[in-house]
Amino acid sequence: MNSQLPSPLARPLAQTLPCDIIAHIAQYVKLGAATPKALVRGSTTIPMTSRELVPLTAVCRDWRTVVNPIIYQVACLCTSDYKPYRLSDDCLSALNRAVQHRKQGLIRQLYLFVDMSTLFELEGLDSFLQFALSECGELVNVNKLVLVPTYSNSPYRWGSNNALEKIEKAADISTTMDCLLKGIRCLVPNVRVVNTTYQSQYGHHYGRIRDNEHAMALLPAMFASQTTQVSTDLVKLSRVQLSQFVPGLLRSISISNCKGPQIPIEFIRRHAPWLESLSISNFTTLAIIKLTLGATPESTCMYPRLKKLYIASVVGFRRERFRQPLADPFPALEVLDCQSSFPFSTLVVLEGGRSHFRVLRMRLDEDLFGKMEQNGLLRKAAFQKLQVVSLKWVERSVHDLQAYSERMMLKSLEIGAQTQIVHVNKLRTVDFDLTIPKLHFASTIRVLDFQETAMTISQAATLLCGFPNLFKTMLFLRESPELRSKRMPEPEEITQFRKKFIDCRSSVQFVDVCKTQFANTRRAGEYIVLFADVLPSVSKVRIACTNSGRSDRVLKGANFALARTIYRGSHAQDVRLYKD
């Protein structure tokens, strides 16, 4: 190699790569470890690694510097040879792989899969953790630990009383947890975020579930003196365990399916002044309201630093007779994600959020929609800083779904003064031909998600051409009622469609076709090509049907269409069609 210093004008080899490769890497840099993938039944997710990025490590040192932290950012470690449900090498990098490539220093998150079937074999557990420590050393850069219980071939059988008696001995559980805690703290000494989750084991003896519950209940408290985030699922929490968390240190709480709601309520309220993120699931309406109530009827429990609030699976209905907060308890809230019935019967939270909400995801019923409309919360630019909007119906609560669906769509596109991303959910009864002329085509909107709302390619093209700065859209394309057929579109039909949109001035560049509803996949592929052909700005179309096999067939149909003479030299030839 030339030992001379490179010219200051010389471009690094990394910058000479094609733009699509750079864009692909940038996508992973933006998303961190990439899109989560379901691991087990329930809420547990694991980040996926991309094998597509591995060859880029051989390009040059600059690209290795960029790519390696992405590939090795997240790793997993299993306490047995048993692999959890749906866990494979394609999903998550094993710790030993990082050690082999001497990349353990790049790991930031560690998923520890604890085999509950062998949890009480102390000698084996201690040896395993000591071996892991000797092989890779202290993982000093790991700041997040996710503890996930798994099961291999369990020795516990129906009627195995001796095993159950062993489980129920608090001393055995405590000793095991102390061993686990000691080993984990040696392996990852600088952990600040600890998540634990419980996985439902259908068909197993209740004793195994009880084993899991007893053991995993101790895990959050094990790191109470150093963790800033706690996440528990289906765990029975006690006041003694929760009292170990130091007020002022905890920044994030996620509690789901907890038994006995009063203890979690006390726990959350105790840390309210410092919380920045709160996620609650399967709480009653009354329990959620109690989180915001002060000690006296006139006072409100304030969450002055809370920026993110997630509510799901609310049990019960809003009641006017329930005492409500008199002031906005979340004055700094930026993200309100309520994937269930809205628990508050007054609008104090929503009215307060007009000045500070950036993300609003809600399910509306007829009563709540009417109240919001009456109080001006659905008028144009009602929310000053709103950037992401996702509104959907609690369908059983709406009598005239079609009329309300049209109003919902109109409001979704205009309630934010700075809206950039809009999700329009399950408005299957909307008559687009009548609704589109009424829409507010905001110049700020960059992403439009219609993947739950079916429309024809003609309706989709008309819709997209109305937004001057749209960058990406997700669509559910269906057959046009008047063109129902199994045949392929004739040249005359294609020509007529082109003429209809000859003056189209679209801006959208990326199209995700998430669902299709055509007579067959070949016909779906044909119409996707025709749709892309009339939108001159489109550069990429991703076919992302839920069923991978269907995506393959639709893509094959699209490639057949591109081979037709009528598309020769057309814009469709320049569009990249691909699937996940």
C-alpha positions as CSV (number, residue, x, y, z in Angstrom):
1,M,0.0,0.0,0.0
2,N,1.1,3.6,-0.6
3,S,2.4,5.0,2.6
4,Q,1.8,8.6,1.6
5,L,-1.0,10.5,3.1
6,P,-4.1,10.6,1.0
7,S,-5.1,13.8,-0.8
8,P,-7.6,15.9,1.2
9,L,-9.7,15.8,-1.9
10,A,-9.7,12.0,-2.2
11,R,-13.1,10.5,-1.5
12,P,-13.3,7.5,0.9
13,L,-14.3,4.2,-0.8
14,A,-17.4,4.2,1.4
15,Q,-18.7,7.2,-0.4
16,T,-18.4,5.6,-3.9
17,L,-21.0,2.9,-3.1
18,P,-24.3,3.1,-5.0
19,C,-27.0,5.3,-3.4
20,D,-29.4,2.4,-2.8
21,I,-26.7,0.6,-0.6
22,I,-26.1,3.8,1.3
23,A,-29.9,4.3,1.8
24,H,-30.2,0.7,3.0
25,I,-27.5,1.2,5.6
26,A,-29.0,4.5,6.6
27,Q,-32.3,2.8,7.3
28,Y,-30.7,0.5,9.8
29,V,-28.7,3.3,11.4
30,K,-32.0,5.2,11.9
31,L,-33.9,2.2,13.3
32,G,-31.0,0.9,15.5
33,A,-31.3,-2.8,15.7
34,A,-34.0,-3.0,13.1
35,T,-37.7,-3.9,13.2
36,P,-38.8,-6.0,16.2
37,K,-40.1,-9.5,15.4
38,A,-42.5,-11.5,17.6
39,L,-40.6,-14.1,19.7
40,V,-43.4,-15.8,21.6
41,R,-47.1,-15.5,22.3
42,G,-47.6,-12.2,24.0
43,S,-45.7,-8.9,23.9
44,T,-42.1,-10.1,23.8
45,T,-40.1,-9.0,20.8
46,I,-36.5,-9.4,19.7
47,P,-34.6,-7.2,17.2
48,M,-33.6,-8.8,13.9
49,T,-30.2,-8.6,12.4
50,S,-29.7,-8.2,8.7
51,R,-27.5,-10.7,6.9
52,E,-27.6,-8.4,4.0
53,L,-25.3,-6.0,5.8
54,V,-22.5,-8.6,6.5
55,P,-20.9,-8.4,3.0
56,L,-20.5,-4.6,3.5
57,T,-17.9,-5.3,6.3
58,A,-15.5,-6.4,3.6
59,V,-15.7,-3.2,1.5
60,C,-13.4,-1.0,3.6
61,R,-12.6,0.0,7.1
62,D,-15.0,3.0,7.0
63,W,-17.9,0.8,6.2
64,R,-16.9,-1.7,8.9
65,T,-17.0,1.2,11.4
66,V,-20.6,1.9,10.4
67,V,-22.0,-1.6,9.9
68,N,-20.4,-3.6,12.8
69,P,-22.2,-1.6,15.6
70,I,-25.5,-2.4,13.8
71,I,-24.8,-6.1,13.4
72,Y,-23.6,-6.6,16.9
73,Q,-25.7,-4.1,18.8
74,V,-28.0,-6.8,20.2
75,A,-27.0,-10.3,21.3
76,C,-28.6,-13.2,23.0
77,L,-27.4,-15.8,25.5
78,C,-29.3,-19.0,26.4
79,T,-28.8,-20.9,29.7
80,S,-29.4,-24.2,27.8
81,D,-29.1,-25.6,24.3
82,Y,-32.9,-25.2,24.0
83,K,-33.9,-22.5,21.5
84,P,-36.9,-20.4,22.4
85,Y,-39.9,-20.4,20.1
86,R,-39.1,-18.8,16.8
87,L,-35.6,-17.9,17.9
88,S,-33.1,-18.5,15.1
89,D,-29.7,-17.3,14.0
90,D,-31.4,-15.0,11.4
91,C,-33.2,-13.1,14.1
92,L,-30.6,-12.4,16.8
93,S,-26.9,-12.6,17.0
94,A,-25.7,-15.2,19.5
95,L,-23.2,-13.9,22.1
96,N,-20.6,-16.6,21.1
97,R,-20.7,-15.3,17.5
98,A,-19.8,-11.8,18.7
99,V,-17.0,-13.3,20.8
100,Q,-15.6,-15.2,17.9
101,H,-15.3,-12.0,15.9
102,R,-14.1,-10.1,18.9
103,K,-17.0,-7.7,18.7
104,Q,-18.4,-8.1,22.2
105,G,-17.4,-4.5,23.0
106,L,-20.1,-3.3,20.5
107,I,-23.0,-5.0,22.3
108,R,-25.4,-2.6,23.9
109,Q,-28.4,-4.9,24.6
110,L,-28.3,-8.5,25.9
111,Y,-31.3,-10.9,25.8
112,L,-30.8,-13.6,28.4
113,F,-33.1,-16.6,27.9
114,V,-33.3,-18.4,31.2
115,D,-34.4,-22.0,31.0
116,M,-36.9,-22.3,33.8
117,S,-36.9,-26.1,33.6
118,T,-33.4,-26.2,34.9
119,L,-33.4,-23.0,36.9
120,F,-33.1,-24.7,40.3
121,E,-30.0,-26.7,39.3
122,L,-27.7,-24.2,41.0
123,E,-24.4,-25.9,40.1
124,G,-25.2,-25.9,36.4
125,L,-26.5,-22.3,36.4
126,D,-23.5,-21.0,38.3
127,S,-21.1,-22.9,36.0
128,F,-22.8,-21.6,32.9
129,L,-22.6,-17.9,34.0
130,Q,-18.9,-18.3,35.0
131,F,-18.1,-19.9,31.7
132,A,-19.8,-17.1,29.8
133,L,-17.8,-14.5,31.8
134,S,-14.5,-16.3,31.2
135,E,-15.2,-16.5,27.5
136,C,-16.2,-12.9,26.8
137,G,-15.2,-11.0,29.9
138,E,-17.3,-8.2,31.3
139,L,-19.7,-6.7,28.8
140,V,-19.1,-3.1,30.1
141,N,-21.0,-1.4,27.3
142,V,-24.3,-3.3,27.8
143,N,-26.8,-0.9,29.2
144,K,-30.0,-2.9,28.6
145,L,-30.8,-6.5,29.8
146,V,-33.9,-8.4,28.8
147,L,-34.6,-11.5,30.9
148,V,-36.9,-14.0,29.1
149,P,-38.0,-17.2,30.7
150,T,-38.2,-20.3,28.4
151,Y,-39.0,-24.0,28.8
152,S,-37.2,-27.0,27.4
153,N,-38.2,-30.6,28.4
154,S,-39.5,-29.9,31.9
155,P,-39.2,-32.5,34.6
156,Y,-42.5,-31.2,36.1
157,R,-45.4,-33.5,35.2
158,W,-49.1,-33.6,36.2
159,G,-49.2,-34.7,39.8
160,S,-45.4,-34.2,40.4
161,N,-45.9,-33.0,43.9
162,N,-42.3,-33.3,45.0
163,A,-41.2,-30.9,42.2
164,L,-43.9,-28.5,43.2
165,E,-42.9,-28.6,46.8
166,K,-39.4,-27.7,45.8
167,I,-40.6,-24.8,43.8
168,E,-42.7,-23.4,46.6
169,K,-39.8,-23.3,49.0
170,A,-38.9,-19.6,49.2
171,A,-35.4,-20.3,50.3
172,D,-34.7,-22.3,47.2
173,I,-36.0,-19.6,45.0
174,S,-34.1,-16.9,46.9
175,T,-30.8,-18.8,46.6
176,T,-31.3,-19.4,42.9
177,M,-32.1,-15.7,42.3
178,D,-29.0,-14.7,44.3
179,C,-26.9,-16.9,42.2
180,L,-28.4,-15.6,39.0
181,L,-28.0,-12.0,40.2
182,K,-24.4,-12.4,41.1
183,G,-23.6,-14.0,37.7
184,I,-25.5,-11.3,35.8
185,R,-23.9,-8.4,37.6
186,C,-20.4,-9.8,36.9
187,L,-21.3,-10.3,33.2
188,V,-23.1,-6.9,32.7
189,P,-21.9,-4.6,35.5
190,N,-23.2,-1.3,33.9
191,V,-26.9,-2.3,33.2
192,R,-29.3,0.6,33.5
193,V,-32.4,-0.9,31.9
194,V,-33.8,-4.2,32.9
195,N,-36.9,-5.8,31.3
196,T,-38.5,-9.0,32.4
197,T,-41.4,-10.7,30.7
198,Y,-43.6,-13.8,31.3
199,Q,-44.5,-16.1,28.5
200,S,-47.8,-18.0,28.7
201,Q,-47.3,-21.8,28.7
202,Y,-50.6,-23.2,27.5
203,G,-51.2,-26.8,28.3
204,H,-48.6,-27.0,31.1
205,H,-49.1,-27.8,34.8
206,Y,-50.1,-24.8,36.9
207,G,-47.1,-25.4,39.0
208,R,-44.8,-24.4,36.2
209,I,-46.6,-21.1,35.8
210,R,-46.3,-20.6,39.5
211,D,-42.6,-21.4,39.4
212,N,-42.1,-18.8,36.7
213,E,-44.2,-16.3,38.6
214,H,-42.4,-16.7,41.9
215,A,-39.0,-16.6,40.4
216,M,-39.5,-13.8,37.9
217,A,-41.2,-11.6,40.5
218,L,-37.8,-11.2,42.2
219,L,-36.0,-10.2,39.1
220,P,-37.1,-6.5,38.7
221,A,-36.2,-5.8,42.4
222,M,-32.8,-7.4,41.9
223,F,-31.6,-4.4,40.0
224,A,-33.6,-1.8,41.8
225,S,-30.6,0.1,43.1
226,Q,-29.2,0.7,39.6
227,T,-32.0,0.5,37.0
228,T,-33.7,3.4,35.3
229,Q,-36.4,1.3,33.7
230,V,-38.5,-1.7,34.8
231,S,-40.8,-3.8,32.6
232,T,-42.9,-6.7,34.0
233,D,-45.6,-8.8,32.4
234,L,-47.9,-11.2,34.2
235,V,-45.8,-10.9,37.4
236,K,-47.2,-10.7,40.9
237,L,-45.5,-7.8,42.5
238,S,-45.3,-7.2,46.3
239,R,-44.9,-3.9,48.1
240,V,-41.6,-5.1,49.6
241,Q,-40.1,-5.8,46.2
242,L,-41.3,-2.5,44.7
243,S,-40.1,-0.5,47.7
244,Q,-36.5,-1.3,46.8
245,F,-36.7,1.0,43.7
246,V,-35.1,4.3,44.6
247,P,-37.4,7.4,44.0
248,G,-35.7,9.7,41.5
249,L,-33.8,7.0,39.7
250,L,-36.6,5.2,37.8
251,R,-37.5,6.8,34.5
252,S,-39.6,4.2,32.8
253,I,-42.3,1.8,34.0
254,S,-44.1,-0.9,32.0
255,I,-46.6,-3.0,33.8
256,S,-49.0,-5.5,32.1
257,N,-51.4,-8.1,33.4
258,C,-50.4,-7.6,37.0
259,K,-52.6,-9.2,39.7
260,G,-53.9,-6.9,42.3
261,P,-54.0,-3.4,40.7
262,Q,-53.6,-1.4,43.9
263,I,-50.0,-2.2,44.4
264,P,-48.9,-1.2,40.9
265,I,-51.0,2.1,41.3
266,E,-49.1,2.9,44.5
267,F,-45.8,2.1,42.9
268,I,-46.4,4.3,39.8
269,R,-47.7,7.2,41.9
270,R,-44.6,7.0,44.1
271,H,-42.4,7.6,41.1
272,A,-44.7,10.0,39.3
273,P,-42.5,13.1,39.7
274,W,-39.6,11.5,37.8
275,L,-41.2,9.2,35.2
276,E,-40.6,9.9,31.6
277,S,-42.3,6.9,30.1
278,L,-45.3,4.9,31.4
279,S,-46.9,1.8,29.7
280,I,-49.9,0.1,31.3
281,S,-52.0,-2.8,30.0
282,N,-55.0,-4.7,31.3
283,F,-55.9,-2.1,34.0
284,T,-59.4,-1.1,34.8
285,T,-60.7,2.3,33.9
286,L,-61.0,3.2,37.5
287,A,-57.4,2.1,38.2
288,I,-56.1,4.4,35.4
289,I,-58.0,7.3,36.7
290,K,-56.7,6.7,40.2
291,L,-53.2,7.2,38.8
292,T,-54.0,10.9,38.3
293,L,-55.9,11.7,41.5
294,G,-54.4,13.6,44.3
295,A,-54.8,13.1,48.1
296,T,-57.7,15.6,48.2
297,P,-60.7,16.0,45.9
298,E,-59.3,19.3,44.5
299,S,-55.7,18.0,43.9
300,T,-54.2,16.1,40.9
301,C,-51.3,13.6,40.9
302,M,-48.9,15.3,38.5
303,Y,-46.4,13.7,36.2
304,P,-44.3,16.7,35.3
305,R,-41.7,14.9,33.2
306,L,-43.8,12.2,31.5
307,K,-43.3,12.3,27.8
308,K,-44.7,9.0,26.7
309,L,-47.9,7.3,27.8
310,Y,-49.1,4.0,26.4
311,I,-52.5,2.5,27.4
312,A,-53.8,-0.8,26.1
313,S,-56.6,-3.3,26.9
314,V,-58.6,-1.1,29.3
315,V,-61.1,-3.1,31.3
316,G,-64.5,-1.4,31.8
317,F,-66.2,1.7,30.5
318,R,-65.9,5.4,31.2
319,R,-68.1,6.5,34.0
320,E,-69.2,10.1,34.6
321,R,-69.7,9.4,38.3
322,F,-66.0,8.6,38.7
323,R,-63.9,11.4,40.1
324,Q,-61.8,12.9,37.4
325,P,-58.5,15.0,37.5
326,L,-59.2,18.7,37.5
327,A,-55.9,19.7,35.9
328,D,-53.9,18.2,33.1
329,P,-51.8,15.6,35.0
330,F,-49.3,15.3,32.0
331,P,-48.2,18.8,31.2
332,A,-45.1,17.6,29.2
333,L,-46.7,14.6,27.4
334,E,-45.5,14.3,23.8
335,V,-46.8,10.8,23.0
336,L,-50.3,9.6,23.8
337,D,-50.9,6.0,22.5
338,C,-54.2,4.7,23.7
339,Q,-54.9,1.4,21.9
340,S,-58.1,0.9,23.8
341,S,-61.1,2.8,25.0
342,F,-60.1,6.3,26.3
343,P,-60.4,6.0,30.2
344,F,-61.1,9.6,31.1
345,S,-64.7,10.9,30.9
346,T,-63.5,14.5,30.7
347,L,-61.3,16.1,28.0
348,V,-58.8,17.7,30.4
349,V,-55.9,15.5,29.2
350,L,-56.7,16.1,25.5
351,E,-57.3,19.8,25.9
352,G,-54.0,20.2,27.7
353,G,-52.3,18.2,25.0
354,R,-53.2,20.7,22.3
355,S,-50.0,22.6,23.0
356,H,-47.6,19.7,23.5
357,F,-48.7,16.5,21.8
358,R,-46.5,15.3,19.0
359,V,-47.9,11.8,18.6
360,L,-51.6,11.0,19.1
361,R,-52.9,7.4,18.6
362,M,-56.4,6.8,19.9
363,R,-59.5,4.7,19.5
364,L,-62.6,6.8,19.4
365,D,-66.2,6.0,20.2
366,E,-69.3,8.0,19.1
367,D,-69.6,9.7,22.5
368,L,-65.9,10.7,22.7
369,F,-65.9,11.9,19.0
370,G,-68.9,14.1,19.7
371,K,-67.3,15.6,22.8
372,M,-64.0,16.3,21.0
373,E,-65.9,17.9,18.1
374,Q,-68.0,20.0,20.4
375,N,-65.0,21.3,22.2
376,G,-63.0,22.2,19.1
377,L,-60.4,19.4,19.5
378,L,-61.1,18.1,15.9
379,R,-61.1,21.4,14.1
380,K,-58.3,22.3,11.6
381,A,-54.9,22.7,13.3
382,A,-56.3,22.1,16.8
383,F,-53.1,20.5,17.9
384,Q,-50.2,22.9,17.4
385,K,-47.2,20.5,17.5
386,L,-48.9,17.2,16.4
387,Q,-46.7,15.3,13.9
388,V,-48.1,11.8,14.0
389,V,-51.9,11.0,13.9
390,S,-53.6,7.6,14.1
391,L,-57.3,7.6,14.8
392,K,-59.5,4.5,14.7
393,W,-63.0,3.5,15.8
394,V,-64.2,1.3,18.5
395,E,-66.5,-0.1,15.9
396,R,-69.2,-1.6,18.1
397,S,-69.8,1.9,19.5
398,V,-70.7,3.5,16.2
399,H,-74.2,3.2,14.7
400,D,-73.6,4.9,11.3
401,L,-70.1,3.6,10.6
402,Q,-69.9,5.0,7.0
403,A,-70.8,8.5,8.0
404,Y,-68.5,8.5,11.0
405,S,-65.7,6.9,8.9
406,E,-65.7,9.7,6.4
407,R,-65.6,12.3,9.2
408,M,-62.8,10.4,10.9
409,M,-60.7,10.4,7.7
410,L,-61.3,14.2,7.2
411,K,-60.3,15.0,10.7
412,S,-57.2,12.8,10.8
413,L,-55.7,14.8,7.9
414,E,-56.4,18.3,9.4
415,I,-56.3,18.3,13.2
416,G,-52.5,18.8,13.4
417,A,-50.8,22.0,12.4
418,Q,-47.5,20.2,11.6
419,T,-48.7,16.7,10.8
420,Q,-46.2,14.6,8.9
421,I,-47.4,11.0,9.4
422,V,-51.1,10.0,9.2
423,H,-52.5,6.5,9.8
424,V,-56.0,5.9,8.5
425,N,-57.3,2.7,10.2
426,K,-60.0,0.3,9.0
427,L,-62.3,2.7,7.3
428,R,-63.7,0.0,5.0
429,T,-67.0,1.7,4.4
430,V,-65.6,5.0,3.1
431,D,-66.8,6.0,-0.4
432,F,-63.5,7.4,-1.7
433,D,-65.0,8.9,-4.8
434,L,-67.2,11.2,-2.7
435,T,-64.7,11.7,0.1
436,I,-61.5,12.6,-1.8
437,P,-62.7,16.0,-3.1
438,K,-63.4,17.0,0.6
439,L,-59.9,16.2,1.9
440,H,-57.4,18.7,3.2
441,F,-54.2,17.9,1.3
442,A,-51.7,19.4,3.8
443,S,-48.3,20.2,2.5
444,T,-46.6,19.0,5.7
445,I,-47.8,15.3,5.3
446,R,-44.9,13.1,4.3
447,V,-46.2,9.6,5.1
448,L,-49.7,8.3,4.6
449,D,-50.7,4.9,5.9
450,F,-53.9,3.4,4.3
451,Q,-52.9,-0.3,4.8
452,E,-56.1,-1.1,6.7
453,T,-58.4,0.8,4.3
454,A,-59.1,-0.8,0.9
455,M,-59.2,1.3,-2.3
456,T,-58.9,0.7,-6.0
457,I,-55.8,1.8,-7.9
458,S,-57.7,4.7,-9.5
459,Q,-58.8,6.0,-6.0
460,A,-55.3,5.5,-4.7
461,A,-53.7,7.4,-7.6
462,T,-56.2,10.3,-7.2
463,L,-55.5,10.4,-3.5
464,L,-51.8,10.4,-3.7
465,C,-51.6,13.1,-6.5
466,G,-53.3,15.5,-4.1
467,F,-50.5,15.7,-1.5
468,P,-47.7,18.0,-2.8
469,N,-44.9,16.7,-0.5
470,L,-45.8,13.1,0.1
471,F,-42.8,10.8,0.4
472,K,-44.1,7.3,1.3
473,T,-47.4,5.5,1.4
474,M,-48.7,2.2,2.6
475,L,-51.7,0.8,0.7
476,F,-54.4,-1.9,0.6
477,L,-55.3,-2.3,-3.1
478,R,-58.5,-4.0,-4.2
479,E,-60.4,-4.9,-7.3
480,S,-62.5,-2.2,-8.9
481,P,-66.2,-3.4,-8.6
482,E,-67.0,-2.7,-12.3
483,L,-63.9,-4.5,-13.5
484,R,-64.3,-7.8,-11.7
485,S,-62.6,-10.4,-13.8
486,K,-59.9,-13.1,-13.7
487,R,-58.4,-11.9,-17.0
488,M,-55.4,-9.5,-17.3
489,P,-56.1,-5.9,-18.2
490,E,-56.3,-5.3,-22.0
491,P,-54.0,-2.8,-23.8
492,E,-57.1,-0.5,-24.3
493,E,-57.8,-0.5,-20.5
494,I,-54.1,0.3,-19.8
495,T,-54.1,3.2,-22.3
496,Q,-57.4,4.6,-21.0
497,F,-56.0,4.5,-17.4
498,R,-52.8,6.3,-18.5
499,K,-54.8,9.0,-20.2
500,K,-56.9,9.6,-17.0
501,F,-53.7,10.4,-15.1
502,I,-51.6,11.9,-17.8
503,D,-51.5,15.2,-15.9
504,C,-50.7,13.5,-12.5
505,R,-48.0,15.4,-10.6
506,S,-47.3,13.1,-7.7
507,S,-44.5,13.4,-5.2
508,V,-44.6,10.0,-3.5
509,Q,-41.4,8.0,-4.0
510,F,-41.9,4.8,-2.0
511,V,-45.1,2.6,-2.1
512,D,-45.7,-0.3,0.2
513,V,-48.5,-2.6,-1.0
514,C,-49.4,-4.3,2.3
515,K,-52.6,-6.0,1.2
516,T,-54.2,-6.9,-2.1
517,Q,-57.8,-8.1,-2.9
518,F,-58.0,-9.3,-6.5
519,A,-59.3,-12.3,-8.3
520,N,-55.8,-13.8,-8.4
521,T,-52.2,-12.9,-7.7
522,R,-51.3,-12.5,-11.4
523,R,-54.0,-9.9,-11.8
524,A,-52.9,-8.1,-8.6
525,G,-49.3,-7.9,-10.0
526,E,-50.6,-6.5,-13.3
527,Y,-52.6,-3.7,-11.6
528,I,-49.7,-2.8,-9.2
529,V,-47.5,-2.3,-12.3
530,L,-50.2,-0.2,-13.9
531,F,-50.6,1.9,-10.7
532,A,-46.8,2.5,-10.5
533,D,-46.7,3.4,-14.2
534,V,-49.0,6.4,-13.9
535,L,-47.1,7.9,-10.9
536,P,-44.0,9.4,-12.4
537,S,-42.4,10.1,-8.9
538,V,-42.5,6.5,-7.7
539,S,-39.1,4.8,-7.6
540,K,-39.8,1.8,-5.4
541,V,-42.8,-0.5,-4.8
542,R,-42.5,-3.0,-2.0
543,I,-44.9,-5.9,-2.0
544,A,-45.4,-6.7,1.7
545,C,-48.4,-9.0,2.0
546,T,-48.8,-10.8,5.3
547,N,-48.4,-14.1,3.6
548,S,-44.8,-14.4,2.2
549,G,-46.0,-16.9,-0.4
550,R,-48.6,-14.5,-1.6
551,S,-46.0,-11.8,-1.9
552,D,-43.9,-14.0,-4.1
553,R,-46.8,-14.8,-6.4
554,V,-47.9,-11.1,-6.7
555,L,-44.3,-10.1,-7.5
556,K,-44.1,-12.8,-10.1
557,G,-47.3,-11.5,-11.6
558,A,-45.8,-8.0,-11.7
559,N,-42.7,-9.2,-13.5
560,F,-44.9,-10.9,-16.1
561,A,-46.7,-7.6,-16.6
562,L,-43.4,-5.7,-17.1
563,A,-42.5,-8.1,-19.9
564,R,-45.6,-7.0,-21.9
565,T,-45.0,-4.9,-25.0
566,I,-47.2,-2.1,-23.8
567,Y,-44.8,-1.4,-20.9
568,R,-41.7,-1.3,-23.0
569,G,-39.9,2.0,-22.5
570,S,-42.5,3.1,-19.9
571,H,-41.9,4.6,-16.4
572,A,-42.8,1.2,-14.9
573,Q,-39.6,-0.2,-16.2
574,D,-37.6,2.2,-14.0
575,V,-39.5,1.3,-10.8
576,R,-37.9,-1.2,-8.5
577,L,-40.4,-3.9,-7.5
578,Y,-39.4,-6.1,-4.6
579,K,-40.6,-7.9,-1.5
580,D,-39.4,-8.4,2.1
